[in-house]
């Protein structure tokens, strides 16, 4: 199953599998209980090697194009590395590599990013993505800064940790560019709902209600850049109970105004007038 197809099929946000502590992690820890093939007792975190990084890319590259890992190859890479496809993990990987196209990894970007991050094995890649997921998607406290060398170069991670909100906004903006079709200024609403579910909902539960509302309404077909940006601002600035939402200031897009009206109507005590969604 392709990356985006797998992403779209999930029912909701999913916490990626938590990795053991970096100091005692082995390859066996990264394997699912169902995996049956024996794994050699090799160290989980081998020192970075440009040659090993090249070999890792080649192992999942398209048979007809050695410079590309296609959707199936990406799914295989994630499966082998126990990197969850059921959420934002593949998107974080794409962002860290600076990819321009959905469902595709390119060798030039892979070589550059893995050299900077000092990553040349799947266990190390999985660790880095899990740490980034915890910091930016789940908004967990940052790891303590350590002077000694870790399993990979955490310079990027520590830079993000200085201002996780700013780092997430960068990632969020990247997602819109990644999925916007060439020549278009909008993305399909189903695409937006999927990305909101995996990127926003883990930290902002109200997003699950937004998704419910949009699906129930059935009248929204596309999301433009303004609405995309305002959804993040809504999540960041409006209280979960909507007590500080002002629909009269005219600043919010129609979808958000309509959602707030729908949510307030749904939460009215029984017997009060309820405004139905068209």
ZAMARGU-4260 file (C-alpha; in steps of 0.2 Angstrom, whole numbers, plus 5000, padded with zeros to 4 digits):
<rodrens>
0) 5000/5000/5000 | 5007/5017/4995 | 5011/5030/5009 | 4997/5042/5006 | 4985/5029/5003
5) 4990/5021/5020 | 4989/5038/5028 | 4971/5041/5021 | 4965/5024/5027 | 4968/5027/5046
10) 4953/5030/5057 | 4962/5043/5068 | 4978/5049/5076 | 4989/5035/5082 | 5004/5036/5094
15) 5019/5028/5086 | 5027/5014/5095 | 5038/5020/5109 | 5056/5015/5108 | 5066/5009/5123
20) 5080/5020/5130 | 5094/5023/5117 | 5107/5016/5128 | 5100/4998/5128 | 5090/4997/5112
25) 5093/4982/5101 | 5087/4977/5084 | 5075/4965/5092 | 5066/4979/5102 | 5062/4986/5085
30) 5053/4971/5078 | 5035/4967/5080 | 5029/4952/5090 | 5023/4944/5074 | 5040/4945/5065
35) 5047/4928/5063 | 5063/4930/5054 | 5078/4929/5065 | 5088/4944/5068 | 5107/4944/5071
40) 5113/4951/5088 | 5121/4966/5080 | 5122/4983/5088 | 5107/4994/5086 | 5116/5010/5083
45) 5131/5008/5072 | 5142/5023/5069 | 5137/5034/5054 | 5144/5028/5037 | 5140/5037/5021
50) 5142/5020/5012 | 5130/5012/5024 | 5118/5026/5021 | 5119/5023/5002 | 5117/5005/5004
55) 5101/5008/5015 | 5094/5019/5001 | 5098/5006/4988 | 5089/4992/4997 | 5073/5001/4995
60) 5075/5011/4979 | 5065/5008/4963 | 5071/4994/4952 | 5069/5005/4937 | 5076/5021/4945
65) 5090/5019/4958 | 5089/5037/4963 | 5071/5036/4969 | 5062/5027/4983 | 5044/5025/4977
70) 5028/5023/4988 | 5030/5004/4989 | 5048/5006/4993 | 5044/5019/5007 | 5031/5007/5014
75) 5044/4993/5015 | 5057/5004/5023 | 5045/5010/5036 | 5039/4992/5039 | 5057/4986/5041
80) 5062/5000/5053 | 5046/4998/5063 | 5042/5016/5058 | 5023/5019/5060 | 5014/5022/5043
85) 4998/5026/5054 | 5001/5044/5057 | 5013/5059/5054 | 5029/5048/5054 | 5031/5047/5035
90) 5027/5066/5034 | 5041/5070/5047 | 5053/5059/5037 | 5049/5069/5021 | 5051/5085/5030
95) 5068/5081/5037 | 5074/5076/5020 | 5066/5091/5012 | 5057/5081/4999 | 5046/5091/4986
100) 5034/5077/4981 | 5022/5066/4991 | 5026/5047/4992 | 5044/5049/4985 | 5061/5050/4993
105) 5076/5055/4982 | 5094/5050/4983 | 5102/5067/4983 | 5091/5073/4997 | 5093/5057/5007
110) 5112/5058/5005 | 5113/5076/5011 | 5100/5074/5026 | 5107/5058/5032 | 5125/5065/5032
115) 5120/5080/5042 | 5110/5069/5054 | 5123/5056/5055 | 5110/5042/5051 | 5114/5027/5041
120) 5103/5013/5049 | 5085/5010/5051 | 5085/5009/5070 | 5093/5026/5071 | 5081/5033/5059
125) 5067/5026/5069 | 5074/5033/5085 | 5076/5051/5077 | 5058/5051/5070 | 5050/5045/5086
130) 5059/5059/5096 | 5054/5072/5084 | 5036/5065/5085 | 5036/5066/5104 | 5042/5084/5103
135) 5032/5092/5089 | 5016/5081/5087 | 5013/5076/5105 | 5021/5091/5113 | 5031/5082/5126
140) 5045/5090/5135 | 5062/5090/5125 | 5075/5078/5129 | 5089/5086/5140 | 5104/5093/5130
145) 5119/5082/5131 | 5136/5087/5126 | 5142/5069/5122 | 5138/5062/5105 | 5121/5052/5104
150) 5116/5039/5092 | 5114/5053/5079 | 5117/5071/5077 | 5103/5079/5087 | 5108/5097/5082
155) 5092/5099/5073 | 5082/5092/5087 | 5089/5104/5100 | 5086/5118/5088 | 5068/5113/5087
160) 5067/5111/5106 | 5071/5129/5108 | 5054/5134/5101 | 5044/5119/5097 | 5029/5129/5092
165) 5039/5138/5079 | 5046/5122/5073 | 5029/5114/5071 | 5023/5129/5061 | 5037/5126/5049
170) 5032/5108/5047 | 5014/5112/5046 | 5017/5125/5032 | 5028/5112/5023 | 5014/5100/5023
175) 5003/5112/5013 | 5016/5114/5000 | 5019/5096/4999 | 5001/5091/4995 | 4996/5106/4984
180) 4994/5100/4966 | 5005/5109/4953 | 4996/5125/4947 | 4983/5124/4961 | 4980/5136/4976
185) 4969/5123/4985 | 4970/5106/4992 | 4956/5094/4992 | 4946/5094/5009 | 4949/5075/5011
190) 4967/5078/5010 | 4966/5092/5023 | 4956/5082/5035 | 4968/5068/5034 | 4983/5079/5038
195) 4974/5088/5052 | 4970/5071/5059 | 4988/5065/5060 | 4997/5082/5062 | 4985/5092/5073
200) 4973/5081/5082 | 4986/5072/5094 | 4989/5089/5102 | 4972/5097/5099 | 4958/5086/5102
205) 4945/5099/5095 | 4952/5095/5078 | 4943/5078/5078 | 4927/5087/5081 | 4931/5098/5066
210) 4934/5083/5055 | 4917/5076/5061 | 4908/5093/5057 | 4916/5094/5040 | 4911/5076/5035
215) 4894/5079/5042 | 4891/5095/5033 | 4897/5088/5016 | 4898/5105/5008 | 4916/5109/5009
220) 4926/5103/4994 | 4943/5112/4996 | 4955/5121/5008 | 4965/5136/5003 | 4981/5142/5011
225) 4972/5155/5022 | 4960/5142/5029 | 4975/5130/5032 | 4985/5143/5041 | 4970/5149/5051
230) 4966/5131/5057 | 4983/5131/5066 | 4980/5148/5073 | 4962/5143/5079 | 4970/5128/5088
235) 4984/5138/5096 | 4973/5153/5102 | 4955/5147/5105 | 4951/5139/5122 | 4944/5121/5120
240) 4927/5127/5127 | 4927/5141/5113 | 4924/5154/5127 | 4936/5166/5119 | 4930/5164/5101
245) 4923/5180/5093 | 4913/5176/5078 | 4909/5195/5075 | 4927/5200/5072 | 4926/5193/5054
250) 4943/5186/5055 | 4939/5168/5054 | 4936/5158/5038 | 4918/5152/5035 | 4922/5134/5039
255) 4928/5138/5057 | 4914/5150/5060 | 4902/5136/5055 | 4911/5123/5065 | 4909/5134/5081
260) 4891/5137/5078 | 4888/5118/5075 | 4898/5113/5091 | 4889/5126/5102 | 4872/5120/5095
265) 4877/5102/5098 | 4882/5106/5116 | 4866/5115/5121 | 4855/5107/5134 | 4841/5096/5128
270) 4825/5106/5124 | 4835/5122/5118 | 4834/5126/5099 | 4847/5118/5089 | 4853/5124/5072
275) 4856/5110/5061 | 4870/5109/5048 | 4864/5111/5030
</rodrens>
